Amino acid sequence: MTLREMTVDDLDEVLVLEKKLFPVPWTREGFFTFLIRKDTLFLAVEEADSILGYAGCLIVLDEADILNIGVDPGRQREGIGGFILQSIMRLLQMQGVRYIHLEVRESNETARRLYERNGFAVDGLRKDYYTDPTEDAVLMTKILG
């Protein structure tokens, strides 16, 4: 597995995964808008020229918001999501980030456990944040050492 910065050339493959993973997937324009910004960090994990997972975050001063993390459904439960999350945390810390925030569907127990195992704590709830189906978002934060 290779971790690298995501590029615009990755969008076709990332969008296929995005559609498999999320009921309301990001669009090409949504990804493109963030990829070209200087205040974001988007990563891809690939193996044999195939993208297995990706993640992106927005950085504002000493805080970052994880915007998305996705792992190919056929390759989940292999530690790829944890690898991506830990890599993002290390890279953000190297850039001076102290606080990382995210939101996750309340029903996404697998993701919530991953975040909790990596030091994220629940610090709020956004009622009816998600659609298809309508669901609350659990807000989580990690303070980097």
Phi, psi and omega in degrees: 000140179237131175259132179208169177290136177289144178237169177300327180296342180277350191300321180303312182290319179296320180295326176298314178296315182304317181291329177289330191266327191233136179296331176236084185286156172295153177266167175303316181296322178299312177297313183302316181303319180280324182299328184272355180280152179274346183259025178233162174225117178238130183239154174228145174248127180229158177213129181051047178061024178234131181282123180264333183193168182202164177201157177213151177213157179251132184248128176228110182055242182258022178232152176222147174246121174286121184271323178195152171219131179219141177229135179313126182306327179285351182239011178289159182069024175248004180090005182292316178300317178296320178299315179296312182299314180295325177294316178300315182298318179296314181295320178294318179298321178296335179268006177091010178285135179250334183232132176240129181244156174199166170230150183216146177304138180302325182279352184276073183299323181299312180294318180299319177296319178301313181295317180297318178299335181259018171092008177278142179238144178292132179223015176170179182215135173250112182294133174053036183290319183266156175239168178054060000270165176296130185201152177286153172256130174270126179267135182225150180221146172233135174261122180279143183285000000 
